[in-house]
Amino acid sequence: MIIYLDRQALTVGDGLSVAAAIAASGDPRTRTSCTGQPRAPFCGMGICQECRMTIDGRRQLACQTLCREGMHVERTP
């Protein structure tokens, strides 16, 4: 299946969360902190909020969102 990460096509496996798909791509960064530091998921279960991303136009937790064909994911708000 194909999702779009920062407008670039990314092939991902079925049944993966957005956070897992991004980690599998080799670049686990899900966002950038206000000081410019790369951030990645920490807990993997929605507690830490480090995986907040814009997914299909809405701010969501990447670790709690399953990939869907054609979804658009952005690392910046």
PDB file of N, CA, C, O and CB in Angstrom:
ATOM      1  N   MET A   1       0.853  -1.169   0.000  1.00  0.00           N
ATOM      2  CA  MET A   1       0.000   0.000   0.000  1.00  0.00           C
ATOM      3  C   MET A   1       0.898   1.232   0.000  1.00  0.00           C
ATOM      4  O   MET A   1       2.036   1.191   0.468  1.00  0.00           O
ATOM      5  CB  MET A   1      -0.970  -0.002   1.224  1.00  0.00           C
ATOM      6  N   ILE A   2       0.368   2.319  -0.531  1.00  0.00           N
ATOM      7  CA  ILE A   2       1.118   3.574  -0.625  1.00  0.00           C
ATOM      8  C   ILE A   2       0.474   4.621   0.286  1.00  0.00           C
ATOM      9  O   ILE A   2      -0.740   4.825   0.258  1.00  0.00           O
ATOM     10  CB  ILE A   2       1.169   4.084  -2.100  1.00  0.00           C
ATOM     11  N   ILE A   3       1.311   5.279   1.094  1.00  0.00           N
ATOM     12  CA  ILE A   3       0.884   6.475   1.816  1.00  0.00           C
ATOM     13  C   ILE A   3       1.823   7.589   1.369  1.00  0.00           C
ATOM     14  O   ILE A   3       2.849   7.324   0.743  1.00  0.00           O
ATOM     15  CB  ILE A   3       0.914   6.268   3.398  1.00  0.00           C
ATOM     16  N   TYR A   4       1.482   8.809   1.683  1.00  0.00           N
ATOM     17  CA  TYR A   4       2.316   9.941   1.301  1.00  0.00           C
ATOM     18  C   TYR A   4       2.839  10.615   2.564  1.00  0.00           C
ATOM     19  O   TYR A   4       2.071  11.154   3.360  1.00  0.00           O
ATOM     20  CB  TYR A   4       1.524  10.949   0.417  1.00  0.00           C
ATOM     21  N   LEU A   5       4.149  10.575   2.731  1.00  0.00           N
ATOM     22  CA  LEU A   5       4.820  11.183   3.876  1.00  0.00           C
ATOM     23  C   LEU A   5       5.517  12.436   3.391  1.00  0.00           C
ATOM     24  O   LEU A   5       6.445  12.364   2.585  1.00  0.00           O
ATOM     25  CB  LEU A   5       5.832  10.195   4.546  1.00  0.00           C
ATOM     26  N   ASP A   6       5.079  13.574   3.874  1.00  0.00           N
ATOM     27  CA  ASP A   6       5.627  14.859   3.418  1.00  0.00           C
ATOM     28  C   ASP A   6       5.612  14.940   1.889  1.00  0.00           C
ATOM     29  O   ASP A   6       6.574  15.392   1.267  1.00  0.00           O
ATOM     30  CB  ASP A   6       7.070  15.052   3.949  1.00  0.00           C
ATOM     31  N   ARG A   7       4.510  14.495   1.304  1.00  0.00           N
ATOM     32  CA  ARG A   7       4.236  14.533  -0.143  1.00  0.00           C
ATOM     33  C   ARG A   7       5.076  13.570  -0.967  1.00  0.00           C
ATOM     34  O   ARG A   7       5.077  13.644  -2.195  1.00  0.00           O
ATOM     35  CB  ARG A   7       4.457  15.915  -0.654  1.00  0.00           C
ATOM     36  N   GLN A   8       5.791  12.667  -0.304  1.00  0.00           N
ATOM     37  CA  GLN A   8       6.586  11.660  -1.002  1.00  0.00           C
ATOM     38  C   GLN A   8       5.923  10.298  -0.811  1.00  0.00           C
ATOM     39  O   GLN A   8       5.549   9.944   0.306  1.00  0.00           O
ATOM     40  CB  GLN A   8       8.062  11.643  -0.482  1.00  0.00           C
ATOM     41  N   ALA A   9       5.777   9.541  -1.883  1.00  0.00           N
ATOM     42  CA  ALA A   9       5.152   8.218  -1.795  1.00  0.00           C
ATOM     43  C   ALA A   9       6.030   7.290  -0.961  1.00  0.00           C
ATOM     44  O   ALA A   9       7.253   7.269  -1.103  1.00  0.00           O
ATOM     45  CB  ALA A   9       4.917   7.620  -3.211  1.00  0.00           C
ATOM     46  N   LEU A  10       5.378   6.524  -0.088  1.00  0.00           N
ATOM     47  CA  LEU A  10       6.068   5.570   0.773  1.00  0.00           C
ATOM     48  C   LEU A  10       5.276   4.272   0.751  1.00  0.00           C
ATOM     49  O   LEU A  10       4.093   4.261   1.090  1.00  0.00           O
ATOM     50  CB  LEU A  10       6.224   6.117   2.234  1.00  0.00           C
ATOM     51  N   THR A  11       5.914   3.188   0.357  1.00  0.00           N
ATOM     52  CA  THR A  11       5.266   1.885   0.340  1.00  0.00           C
ATOM     53  C   THR A  11       5.353   1.292   1.744  1.00  0.00           C
ATOM     54  O   THR A  11       6.434   1.209   2.327  1.00  0.00           O
ATOM     55  CB  THR A  11       5.923   0.937  -0.717  1.00  0.00           C
ATOM     56  N   VAL A  12       4.210   0.884   2.275  1.00  0.00           N
ATOM     57  CA  VAL A  12       4.156   0.343   3.641  1.00  0.00           C
ATOM     58  C   VAL A  12       3.413  -0.986   3.647  1.00  0.00           C
ATOM     59  O   VAL A  12       2.615  -1.266   2.753  1.00  0.00           O
ATOM     60  CB  VAL A  12       3.471   1.344   4.605  1.00  0.00           C
ATOM     61  N   GLY A  13       3.680  -1.793   4.651  1.00  0.00           N
ATOM     62  CA  GLY A  13       3.006  -3.076   4.793  1.00  0.00           C
ATOM     63  C   GLY A  13       1.608  -2.914   5.371  1.00  0.00           C
ATOM     64  O   GLY A  13       1.323  -1.931   6.054  1.00  0.00           O
ATOM     65  N   ASP A  14       0.753  -3.863   5.103  1.00  0.00           N
ATOM     66  CA  ASP A  14      -0.602  -3.850   5.641  1.00  0.00           C
ATOM     67  C   ASP A  14      -0.577  -4.008   7.156  1.00  0.00           C
ATOM     68  O   ASP A  14       0.274  -4.715   7.696  1.00  0.00           O
ATOM     69  CB  ASP A  14      -1.446  -4.962   5.003  1.00  0.00           C
ATOM     70  N   GLY A  15      -1.509  -3.348   7.843  1.00  0.00           N
ATOM     71  CA  GLY A  15      -1.677  -3.507   9.274  1.00  0.00           C
ATOM     72  C   GLY A  15      -0.716  -2.712  10.133  1.00  0.00           C
ATOM     73  O   GLY A  15      -0.716  -2.876  11.353  1.00  0.00           O
ATOM     74  N   LEU A  16       0.108  -1.852   9.539  1.00  0.00           N
ATOM     75  CA  LEU A  16       1.065  -1.065  10.322  1.00  0.00           C
ATOM     76  C   LEU A  16       0.456   0.251  10.774  1.00  0.00           C
ATOM     77  O   LEU A  16      -0.361   0.846  10.072  1.00  0.00           O
ATOM     78  CB  LEU A  16       2.330  -0.800   9.509  1.00  0.00           C
ATOM     79  N   SER A  17       0.859   0.693  11.943  1.00  0.00           N
ATOM     80  CA  SER A  17       0.509   2.047  12.362  1.00  0.00           C
ATOM     81  C   SER A  17       1.373   3.012  11.554  1.00  0.00           C
ATOM     82  O   SER A  17       2.382   2.613  10.973  1.00  0.00           O
ATOM     83  CB  SER A  17       0.717   2.247  13.916  1.00  0.00           C
ATOM     84  N   VAL A  18       0.979   4.259  11.520  1.00  0.00           N
ATOM     85  CA  VAL A  18       1.765   5.265  10.809  1.00  0.00           C
ATOM     86  C   VAL A  18       3.163   5.351  11.428  1.00  0.00           C
ATOM     87  O   VAL A  18       4.151   5.426  10.697  1.00  0.00           O
ATOM     88  CB  VAL A  18       1.058   6.652  10.850  1.00  0.00           C
ATOM     89  N   ALA A  19       3.263   5.341  12.745  1.00  0.00           N
ATOM     90  CA  ALA A  19       4.575   5.414  13.412  1.00  0.00           C
ATOM     91  C   ALA A  19       5.453   4.226  13.036  1.00  0.00           C
ATOM     92  O   ALA A  19       6.644   4.398  12.776  1.00  0.00           O
ATOM     93  CB  ALA A  19       4.400   5.469  14.940  1.00  0.00           C
ATOM     94  N   ALA A  20       4.882   3.024  13.004  1.00  0.00           N
ATOM     95  CA  ALA A  20       5.661   1.832  12.639  1.00  0.00           C
ATOM     96  C   ALA A  20       6.106   1.901  11.183  1.00  0.00           C
ATOM     97  O   ALA A  20       7.230   1.518  10.860  1.00  0.00           O
ATOM     98  CB  ALA A  20       4.837   0.552  12.878  1.00  0.00           C
ATOM     99  N   ALA A  21       5.239   2.381  10.309  1.00  0.00           N
ATOM    100  CA  ALA A  21       5.587   2.486   8.888  1.00  0.00           C
ATOM    101  C   ALA A  21       6.727   3.475   8.691  1.00  0.00           C
ATOM    102  O   ALA A  21       7.636   3.231   7.897  1.00  0.00           O
ATOM    103  CB  ALA A  21       4.361   2.916   8.056  1.00  0.00           C
ATOM    104  N   ILE A  22       6.681   4.590   9.413  1.00  0.00           N
ATOM    105  CA  ILE A  22       7.752   5.582   9.297  1.00  0.00           C
ATOM    106  C   ILE A  22       9.057   5.024   9.856  1.00  0.00           C
ATOM    107  O   ILE A  22      10.116   5.223   9.261  1.00  0.00           O
ATOM    108  CB  ILE A  22       7.370   6.885  10.032  1.00  0.00           C
ATOM    109  N   ALA A  23       8.998   4.336  10.981  1.00  0.00           N
ATOM    110  CA  ALA A  23      10.202   3.722  11.555  1.00  0.00           C
ATOM    111  C   ALA A  23      10.794   2.691  10.593  1.00  0.00           C
ATOM    112  O   ALA A  23      12.012   2.612  10.433  1.00  0.00           O
ATOM    113  CB  ALA A  23       9.877   3.058  12.912  1.00  0.00           C
ATOM    114  N   ALA A  24       9.929   1.904   9.955  1.00  0.00           N
ATOM    115  CA  ALA A  24      10.395   0.880   9.009  1.00  0.00           C
ATOM    116  C   ALA A  24      11.038   1.508   7.777  1.00  0.00           C
ATOM    117  O   ALA A  24      11.832   0.860   7.095  1.00  0.00           O
ATOM    118  CB  ALA A  24       9.229  -0.022   8.584  1.00  0.00           C
ATOM    119  N   SER A  25      10.703   2.756   7.488  1.00  0.00           N
ATOM    120  CA  SER A  25      11.274   3.434   6.317  1.00  0.00           C
ATOM    121  C   SER A  25      12.727   3.833   6.542  1.00  0.00           C
ATOM    122  O   SER A  25      13.425   4.193   5.594  1.00  0.00           O
ATOM    123  CB  SER A  25      10.451   4.669   5.972  1.00  0.00           C
ATOM    124  N   GLY A  26      13.191   3.770   7.802  1.00  0.00           N
ATOM    125  CA  GLY A  26      14.576   4.107   8.105  1.00  0.00           C
ATOM    126  C   GLY A  26      14.750   5.481   8.736  1.00  0.00           C
ATOM    127  O   GLY A  26      15.845   5.820   9.184  1.00  0.00           O
ATOM    128  N   ASP A  27      13.690   6.270   8.775  1.00  0.00           N
ATOM    129  CA  ASP A  27      13.748   7.598   9.395  1.00  0.00           C
ATOM    130  C   ASP A  27      12.631   7.683  10.420  1.00  0.00           C
ATOM    131  O   ASP A  27      11.507   8.042  10.070  1.00  0.00           O
ATOM    132  CB  ASP A  27      13.622   8.745   8.327  1.00  0.00           C
ATOM    133  N   PRO A  28      12.914   7.358  11.684  1.00  0.00           N
ATOM    134  CA  PRO A  28      11.862   7.288  12.696  1.00  0.00           C
ATOM    135  C   PRO A  28      11.330   8.637  13.161  1.00  0.00           C
ATOM    136  O   PRO A  28      10.410   8.680  13.977  1.00  0.00           O
ATOM    137  CB  PRO A  28      12.366   6.548  13.868  1.00  0.00           C
ATOM    138  N   ARG A  29      11.884   9.740  12.663  1.00  0.00           N
ATOM    139  CA  ARG A  29      11.465  11.080  13.096  1.00  0.00           C
ATOM    140  C   ARG A  29      10.009  11.318  12.708  1.00  0.00           C
ATOM    141  O   ARG A  29       9.637  11.168  11.544  1.00  0.00           O
ATOM    142  CB  ARG A  29      12.377  12.174  12.473  1.00  0.00           C
ATOM    143  N   THR A  30       9.189  11.690  13.686  1.00  0.00           N
ATOM    144  CA  THR A  30       7.793  11.988  13.398  1.00  0.00           C
ATOM    145  C   THR A  30       7.509  13.479  13.425  1.00  0.00           C
ATOM    146  O   THR A  30       6.525  13.932  12.841  1.00  0.00           O
ATOM    147  CB  THR A  30       6.898  11.282  14.384  1.00  0.00           C
ATOM    148  N   ARG A  31       8.350  14.240  14.089  1.00  0.00           N
ATOM    149  CA  ARG A  31       8.156  15.688  14.116  1.00  0.00           C
ATOM    150  C   ARG A  31       9.441  16.354  14.572  1.00  0.00           C
ATOM    151  O   ARG A  31      10.420  15.688  14.909  1.00  0.00           O
ATOM    152  CB  ARG A  31       6.977  16.077  15.044  1.00  0.00           C
ATOM    153  N   THR A  32       9.422  17.676  14.578  1.00  0.00           N
ATOM    154  CA  THR A  32      10.554  18.453  15.036  1.00  0.00           C
ATOM    155  C   THR A  32      10.102  19.294  16.228  1.00  0.00           C
ATOM    156  O   THR A  32       9.029  19.896  16.189  1.00  0.00           O
ATOM    157  CB  THR A  32      11.126  19.345  13.893  1.00  0.00           C
ATOM    158  N   SER A  33      10.907  19.339  17.276  1.00  0.00           N
ATOM    159  CA  SER A  33      10.548  20.120  18.465  1.00  0.00           C
ATOM    160  C   SER A  33      10.606  21.608  18.145  1.00  0.00           C
ATOM    161  O   SER A  33      11.080  22.001  17.079  1.00  0.00           O
ATOM    162  CB  SER A  33      11.489  19.786  19.651  1.00  0.00           C
ATOM    163  N   CYS A  34      10.126  22.427  19.064  1.00  0.00           N
ATOM    164  CA  CYS A  34      10.142  23.882  18.855  1.00  0.00           C
ATOM    165  C   CYS A  34      11.565  24.426  18.776  1.00  0.00           C
ATOM    166  O   CYS A  34      11.775  25.529  18.272  1.00  0.00           O
ATOM    167  CB  CYS A  34       9.383  24.586  19.980  1.00  0.00           C
ATOM    168  N   THR A  35      12.547  23.663  19.268  1.00  0.00           N
ATOM    169  CA  THR A  35      13.952  24.087  19.168  1.00  0.00           C
ATOM    170  C   THR A  35      14.647  23.487  17.952  1.00  0.00           C
ATOM    171  O   THR A  35      15.848  23.682  17.760  1.00  0.00           O
ATOM    172  CB  THR A  35      14.709  23.698  20.430  1.00  0.00           C
ATOM    173  N   GLY A  36      13.889  22.752  17.127  1.00  0.00           N
ATOM    174  CA  GLY A  36      14.458  22.198  15.904  1.00  0.00           C
ATOM    175  C   GLY A  36      15.030  20.794  16.029  1.00  0.00           C
ATOM    176  O   GLY A  36      15.602  20.275  15.071  1.00  0.00           O
ATOM    177  N   GLN A  37      14.888  20.175  17.188  1.00  0.00           N
ATOM    178  CA  GLN A  37      15.419  18.831  17.391  1.00  0.00           C
ATOM    179  C   GLN A  37      14.451  17.782  16.842  1.00  0.00           C
ATOM    180  O   GLN A  37      13.239  17.920  17.008  1.00  0.00           O
ATOM    181  CB  GLN A  37      15.689  18.578  18.887  1.00  0.00           C
ATOM    182  N   PRO A  38      14.967  16.737  16.190  1.00  0.00           N
ATOM    183  CA  PRO A  38      14.076  15.678  15.696  1.00  0.00           C
ATOM    184  C   PRO A  38      13.458  14.906  16.859  1.00  0.00           C
ATOM    185  O   PRO A  38      14.134  14.623  17.849  1.00  0.00           O
ATOM    186  CB  PRO A  38      14.844  14.712  14.766  1.00  0.00           C
ATOM    187  N   ARG A  39      12.188  14.569  16.742  1.00  0.00           N
ATOM    188  CA  ARG A  39      11.469  13.820  17.770  1.00  0.00           C
ATOM    189  C   ARG A  39      10.954  12.531  17.150  1.00  0.00           C
ATOM    190  O   ARG A  39      10.642  12.484  15.961  1.00  0.00           O
ATOM    191  CB  ARG A  39      10.297  14.658  18.373  1.00  0.00           C
ATOM    192  N   ALA A  40      10.869  11.498  17.956  1.00  0.00           N
ATOM    193  CA  ALA A  40      10.368  10.201  17.506  1.00  0.00           C
ATOM    194  C   ALA A  40       9.480   9.627  18.608  1.00  0.00           C
ATOM    195  O   ALA A  40       9.565  10.063  19.757  1.00  0.00           O
ATOM    196  CB  ALA A  40      11.548   9.219  17.157  1.00  0.00           C
ATOM    197  N   PRO A  41       8.633   8.660  18.275  1.00  0.00           N
ATOM    198  CA  PRO A  41       7.784   8.050  19.299  1.00  0.00           C
ATOM    199  C   PRO A  41       8.635   7.460  20.425  1.00  0.00           C
ATOM    200  O   PRO A  41       9.729   6.946  20.193  1.00  0.00           O
ATOM    201  CB  PRO A  41       6.889   6.956  18.678  1.00  0.00           C
ATOM    202  N   PHE A  42       8.120   7.545  21.623  1.00  0.00           N
ATOM    203  CA  PHE A  42       8.829   7.017  22.783  1.00  0.00           C
ATOM    204  C   PHE A  42       8.091   5.811  23.355  1.00  0.00           C
ATOM    205  O   PHE A  42       8.687   4.750  23.544  1.00  0.00           O
ATOM    206  CB  PHE A  42       8.990   8.105  23.859  1.00  0.00           C
ATOM    207  N   CYS A  43       6.803   5.967  23.630  1.00  0.00           N
ATOM    208  CA  CYS A  43       6.075   4.901  24.321  1.00  0.00           C
ATOM    209  C   CYS A  43       5.394   3.920  23.373  1.00  0.00           C
ATOM    210  O   CYS A  43       5.257   2.743  23.706  1.00  0.00           O
ATOM    211  CB  CYS A  43       5.045   5.502  25.234  1.00  0.00           C
ATOM    212  N   GLY A  44       4.964   4.384  22.191  1.00  0.00           N
ATOM    213  CA  GLY A  44       4.299   3.508  21.236  1.00  0.00           C
ATOM    214  C   GLY A  44       2.860   3.168  21.585  1.00  0.00           C
ATOM    215  O   GLY A  44       2.256   2.312  20.939  1.00  0.00           O
ATOM    216  N   MET A  45       2.292   3.835  22.614  1.00  0.00           N
ATOM    217  CA  MET A  45       0.910   3.527  22.982  1.00  0.00           C
ATOM    218  C   MET A  45       0.072   4.776  23.255  1.00  0.00           C
ATOM    219  O   MET A  45      -0.996   4.679  23.860  1.00  0.00           O
ATOM    220  CB  MET A  45       0.894   2.636  24.201  1.00  0.00           C
ATOM    221  N   GLY A  46       0.541   5.943  22.820  1.00  0.00           N
ATOM    222  CA  GLY A  46      -0.252   7.154  22.883  1.00  0.00           C
ATOM    223  C   GLY A  46      -0.124   7.985  24.138  1.00  0.00           C
ATOM    224  O   GLY A  46      -0.812   8.997  24.269  1.00  0.00           O
ATOM    225  N   ILE A  47       0.732   7.594  25.065  1.00  0.00           N
ATOM    226  CA  ILE A  47       0.869   8.334  26.315  1.00  0.00           C
ATOM    227  C   ILE A  47       1.812   9.534  26.156  1.00  0.00           C
ATOM    228  O   ILE A  47       1.511  10.622  26.647  1.00  0.00           O
ATOM    229  CB  ILE A  47       1.380   7.406  27.421  1.00  0.00           C
ATOM    230  N   CYS A  48       2.928   9.349  25.488  1.00  0.00           N
ATOM    231  CA  CYS A  48       3.962  10.392  25.448  1.00  0.00           C
ATOM    232  C   CYS A  48       3.635  11.539  24.493  1.00  0.00           C
ATOM    233  O   CYS A  48       4.178  12.633  24.649  1.00  0.00           O
ATOM    234  CB  CYS A  48       5.281   9.781  25.052  1.00  0.00           C
ATOM    235  N   GLN A  49       2.773  11.322  23.523  1.00  0.00           N
ATOM    236  CA  GLN A  49       2.376  12.356  22.560  1.00  0.00           C
ATOM    237  C   GLN A  49       3.504  12.790  21.627  1.00  0.00           C
ATOM    238  O   GLN A  49       3.355  13.784  20.917  1.00  0.00           O
ATOM    239  CB  GLN A  49       1.860  13.558  23.298  1.00  0.00           C
ATOM    240  N   GLU A  50       4.617  12.080  21.608  1.00  0.00           N
ATOM    241  CA  GLU A  50       5.745  12.453  20.749  1.00  0.00           C
ATOM    242  C   GLU A  50       5.503  12.144  19.272  1.00  0.00           C
ATOM    243  O   GLU A  50       6.265  12.591  18.415  1.00  0.00           O
ATOM    244  CB  GLU A  50       6.993  11.739  21.211  1.00  0.00           C
ATOM    245  N   CYS A  51       4.471  11.399  18.975  1.00  0.00           N
ATOM    246  CA  CYS A  51       4.228  11.015  17.581  1.00  0.00           C
ATOM    247  C   CYS A  51       3.087  11.801  16.942  1.00  0.00           C
ATOM    248  O   CYS A  51       2.541  11.371  15.926  1.00  0.00           O
ATOM    249  CB  CYS A  51       3.925   9.536  17.500  1.00  0.00           C
ATOM    250  N   ARG A  52       2.718  12.949  17.520  1.00  0.00           N
ATOM    251  CA  ARG A  52       1.660  13.761  16.920  1.00  0.00           C
ATOM    252  C   ARG A  52       2.074  14.210  15.530  1.00  0.00           C
ATOM    253  O   ARG A  52       3.153  14.770  15.340  1.00  0.00           O
ATOM    254  CB  ARG A  52       1.338  14.981  17.802  1.00  0.00           C
ATOM    255  N   MET A  53       1.215  13.961  14.574  1.00  0.00           N
ATOM    256  CA  MET A  53       1.469  14.336  13.190  1.00  0.00           C
ATOM    257  C   MET A  53       0.164  14.799  12.570  1.00  0.00           C
ATOM    258  O   MET A  53      -0.912  14.571  13.123  1.00  0.00           O
ATOM    259  CB  MET A  53       2.081  13.154  12.385  1.00  0.00           C
ATOM    260  N   THR A  54       0.262  15.446  11.431  1.00  0.00           N
ATOM    261  CA  THR A  54      -0.935  15.803  10.685  1.00  0.00           C
ATOM    262  C   THR A  54      -1.206  14.659   9.713  1.00  0.00           C
ATOM    263  O   THR A  54      -0.414  14.389   8.810  1.00  0.00           O
ATOM    264  CB  THR A  54      -0.768  17.185   9.932  1.00  0.00           C
ATOM    265  N   ILE A  55      -2.334  13.997   9.916  1.00  0.00           N
ATOM    266  CA  ILE A  55      -2.706  12.840   9.099  1.00  0.00           C
ATOM    267  C   ILE A  55      -4.046  13.154   8.448  1.00  0.00           C
ATOM    268  O   ILE A  55      -5.058  13.331   9.126  1.00  0.00           O
ATOM    269  CB  ILE A  55      -2.780  11.516   9.958  1.00  0.00           C
ATOM    270  N   ASP A  56      -4.031  13.220   7.127  1.00  0.00           N
ATOM    271  CA  ASP A  56      -5.226  13.595   6.362  1.00  0.00           C
ATOM    272  C   ASP A  56      -5.862  14.876   6.912  1.00  0.00           C
ATOM    273  O   ASP A  56      -7.083  14.972   7.036  1.00  0.00           O
ATOM    274  CB  ASP A  56      -6.253  12.450   6.384  1.00  0.00           C
ATOM    275  N   GLY A  57      -5.015  15.854   7.237  1.00  0.00           N
ATOM    276  CA  GLY A  57      -5.482  17.162   7.646  1.00  0.00           C
ATOM    277  C   GLY A  57      -5.829  17.329   9.111  1.00  0.00           C
ATOM    278  O   GLY A  57      -6.224  18.419   9.526  1.00  0.00           O
ATOM    279  N   ARG A  58      -5.693  16.279   9.906  1.00  0.00           N
ATOM    280  CA  ARG A  58      -6.025  16.348  11.334  1.00  0.00           C
ATOM    281  C   ARG A  58      -4.818  15.942  12.168  1.00  0.00           C
ATOM    282  O   ARG A  58      -4.075  15.036  11.792  1.00  0.00           O
ATOM    283  CB  ARG A  58      -7.237  15.441  11.664  1.00  0.00           C
ATOM    284  N   ARG A  59      -4.621  16.617  13.309  1.00  0.00           N
ATOM    285  CA  ARG A  59      -3.537  16.233  14.217  1.00  0.00           C
ATOM    286  C   ARG A  59      -3.939  14.948  14.924  1.00  0.00           C
ATOM    287  O   ARG A  59      -4.983  14.889  15.573  1.00  0.00           O
ATOM    288  CB  ARG A  59      -3.227  17.370  15.253  1.00  0.00           C
ATOM    289  N   GLN A  60      -3.114  13.928  14.799  1.00  0.00           N
ATOM    290  CA  GLN A  60      -3.406  12.616  15.376  1.00  0.00           C
ATOM    291  C   GLN A  60      -2.120  11.998  15.909  1.00  0.00           C
ATOM    292  O   GLN A  60      -1.021  12.468  15.614  1.00  0.00           O
ATOM    293  CB  GLN A  60      -4.068  11.682  14.328  1.00  0.00           C
ATOM    294  N   LEU A  61      -2.272  10.953  16.686  1.00  0.00           N
ATOM    295  CA  LEU A  61      -1.121  10.186  17.168  1.00  0.00           C
ATOM    296  C   LEU A  61      -0.792   9.117  16.142  1.00  0.00           C
ATOM    297  O   LEU A  61      -1.630   8.274  15.822  1.00  0.00           O
ATOM    298  CB  LEU A  61      -1.404   9.549  18.566  1.00  0.00           C
ATOM    299  N   ALA A  62       0.421   9.152  15.633  1.00  0.00           N
ATOM    300  CA  ALA A  62       0.831   8.208  14.595  1.00  0.00           C
ATOM    301  C   ALA A  62       0.877   6.769  15.107  1.00  0.00           C
ATOM    302  O   ALA A  62       0.673   5.834  14.333  1.00  0.00           O
ATOM    303  CB  ALA A  62       2.191   8.599  14.048  1.00  0.00           C
ATOM    304  N   CYS A  63       1.141   6.580  16.399  1.00  0.00           N
ATOM    305  CA  CYS A  63       1.221   5.217  16.931  1.00  0.00           C
ATOM    306  C   CYS A  63      -0.161   4.594  17.097  1.00  0.00           C
ATOM    307  O   CYS A  63      -0.278   3.378  17.252  1.00  0.00           O
ATOM    308  CB  CYS A  63       1.951   5.215  18.270  1.00  0.00           C
ATOM    309  N   GLN A  64      -1.206   5.416  17.066  1.00  0.00           N
ATOM    310  CA  GLN A  64      -2.567   4.920  17.257  1.00  0.00           C
ATOM    311  C   GLN A  64      -3.382   4.941  15.966  1.00  0.00           C
ATOM    312  O   GLN A  64      -4.576   4.644  15.984  1.00  0.00           O
ATOM    313  CB  GLN A  64      -3.271   5.742  18.316  1.00  0.00           C
ATOM    314  N   THR A  65      -2.749   5.289  14.849  1.00  0.00           N
ATOM    315  CA  THR A  65      -3.445   5.422  13.575  1.00  0.00           C
ATOM    316  C   THR A  65      -2.911   4.399  12.588  1.00  0.00           C
ATOM    317  O   THR A  65      -1.719   4.386  12.283  1.00  0.00           O
ATOM    318  CB  THR A  65      -3.293   6.848  13.011  1.00  0.00           C
ATOM    319  N   LEU A  66      -3.797   3.537  12.087  1.00  0.00           N
ATOM    320  CA  LEU A  66      -3.385   2.545  11.097  1.00  0.00           C
ATOM    321  C   LEU A  66      -3.279   3.176   9.716  1.00  0.00           C
ATOM    322  O   LEU A  66      -4.060   4.060   9.362  1.00  0.00           O
ATOM    323  CB  LEU A  66      -4.371   1.369  11.068  1.00  0.00           C
ATOM    324  N   CYS A  67      -2.309   2.713   8.944  1.00  0.00           N
ATOM    325  CA  CYS A  67      -2.136   3.218   7.586  1.00  0.00           C
ATOM    326  C   CYS A  67      -3.326   2.806   6.720  1.00  0.00           C
ATOM    327  O   CYS A  67      -3.849   1.698   6.834  1.00  0.00           O
ATOM    328  CB  CYS A  67      -0.814   2.699   6.974  1.00  0.00           C
ATOM    329  N   ARG A  68      -3.734   3.724   5.860  1.00  0.00           N
ATOM    330  CA  ARG A  68      -4.763   3.479   4.867  1.00  0.00           C
ATOM    331  C   ARG A  68      -4.216   3.896   3.509  1.00  0.00           C
ATOM    332  O   ARG A  68      -3.444   4.851   3.416  1.00  0.00           O
ATOM    333  CB  ARG A  68      -6.079   4.246   5.209  1.00  0.00           C
ATOM    334  N   GLU A  69      -4.599   3.205   2.485  1.00  0.00           N
ATOM    335  CA  GLU A  69      -4.157   3.512   1.125  1.00  0.00           C
ATOM    336  C   GLU A  69      -4.383   4.985   0.810  1.00  0.00           C
ATOM    337  O   GLU A  69      -5.490   5.499   0.969  1.00  0.00           O
ATOM    338  CB  GLU A  69      -4.894   2.629   0.102  1.00  0.00           C
ATOM    339  N   GLY A  70      -3.324   5.662   0.361  1.00  0.00           N
ATOM    340  CA  GLY A  70      -3.421   7.036  -0.108  1.00  0.00           C
ATOM    341  C   GLY A  70      -3.449   8.113   0.966  1.00  0.00           C
ATOM    342  O   GLY A  70      -3.603   9.290   0.639  1.00  0.00           O
ATOM    343  N   MET A  71      -3.304   7.748   2.240  1.00  0.00           N
ATOM    344  CA  MET A  71      -3.355   8.765   3.289  1.00  0.00           C
ATOM    345  C   MET A  71      -2.176   9.713   3.164  1.00  0.00           C
ATOM    346  O   MET A  71      -1.108   9.338   2.681  1.00  0.00           O
ATOM    347  CB  MET A  71      -3.368   8.113   4.680  1.00  0.00           C
ATOM    348  N   HIS A  72      -2.384  10.955   3.609  1.00  0.00           N
ATOM    349  CA  HIS A  72      -1.354  11.973   3.572  1.00  0.00           C
ATOM    350  C   HIS A  72      -0.906  12.275   4.999  1.00  0.00           C
ATOM    351  O   HIS A  72      -1.712  12.615   5.865  1.00  0.00           O
ATOM    352  CB  HIS A  72      -1.864  13.255   2.863  1.00  0.00           C
ATOM    353  N   VAL A  73       0.397  12.141   5.219  1.00  0.00           N
ATOM    354  CA  VAL A  73       0.984  12.322   6.540  1.00  0.00           C
ATOM    355  C   VAL A  73       2.037  13.427   6.442  1.00  0.00           C
ATOM    356  O   VAL A  73       2.894  13.411   5.559  1.00  0.00           O
ATOM    357  CB  VAL A  73       1.609  10.983   7.076  1.00  0.00           C
ATOM    358  N   GLU A  74       1.954  14.376   7.359  1.00  0.00           N
ATOM    359  CA  GLU A  74       2.926  15.474   7.397  1.00  0.00           C
ATOM    360  C   GLU A  74       3.573  15.549   8.763  1.00  0.00           C
ATOM    361  O   GLU A  74       2.906  15.454   9.793  1.00  0.00           O
ATOM    362  CB  GLU A  74       2.255  16.817   7.051  1.00  0.00           C
ATOM    363  N   ARG A  75       4.878  15.721   8.755  1.00  0.00           N
ATOM    364  CA  ARG A  75       5.612  15.817  10.012  1.00  0.00           C
ATOM    365  C   ARG A  75       5.456  17.174  10.667  1.00  0.00           C
ATOM    366  O   ARG A  75       5.606  17.286  11.884  1.00  0.00           O
ATOM    367  CB  ARG A  75       7.072  15.532   9.782  1.00  0.00           C
ATOM    368  N   THR A  76       5.161  18.199   9.901  1.00  0.00           N
ATOM    369  CA  THR A  76       5.013  19.537  10.465  1.00  0.00           C
ATOM    370  C   THR A  76       3.527  19.871  10.541  1.00  0.00           C
ATOM    371  O   THR A  76       2.736  19.388   9.731  1.00  0.00           O
ATOM    372  CB  THR A  76       5.782  20.599   9.614  1.00  0.00           C
ATOM    373  N   PRO A  77       3.149  20.701  11.518  1.00  0.00           N
ATOM    374  CA  PRO A  77       1.725  21.044  11.665  1.00  0.00           C
ATOM    375  C   PRO A  77       1.182  21.856  10.511  1.00  0.00           C
ATOM    376  O   PRO A  77       0.003  22.211  10.507  1.00  0.00           O
ATOM    377  CB  PRO A  77       1.510  21.803  12.937  1.00  0.00           C
TER     378      PRO A  77
END
